[in-house]
Amino acid sequence: MTNTVTVIIGEADGAPRRWLENIPWYAGMTVLQAMIMADAMTEPSGHPGAPDYQPQCDFSFRVIYSSMFGAFVDQIGGKSARGGQYWMLYYYPKGQAPKPSQYGVNEALLLEDAAGQTMIVEWCFEAPRANHPRAALVKTLANRARS
């Protein structure tokens, strides 16, 4: 059995969750690389302006890079931070509880599992939870991105 990645996009406004399964995993893969693959696997129907655009397939995203903090995802599917809500990252092995990321998307490694499990990359559009290790940083970078 091979390792794979599933990307889940969850929005707080009640919109249906989007997910893309069976993204091929490789050694040293980061969350950013998984997002790039998810975006590429949904071309062209997942991109606004495409003749056959389907919002449920939209895995497009925008990254802002800071030399001090690394890559920061501030927009997914055309939806940017607003009203105290941000794209918060969780990644974890399938079947386990979601864990907030302590790292930026370019540093968060999706580790190999000998059993060939699926790693979940989950994005939640929400107000940062008090216990999220990167809550203050997310707010700082999002505010910097808007200015």
PyMOL commands that set and color helices and strands:
alter all, ss='L'
color gray80, all
select helices_A, chain A and resi 31-41+55-57+135-146
alter helices_A, ss='H'
color red, helices_A
select strands_A, chain A and resi 4-11+18-24+61-66+70-76+79-80+86-93+118-126
alter strands_A, ss='S'
color yellow, strands_A
deselect
rebuild
show_as cartoon
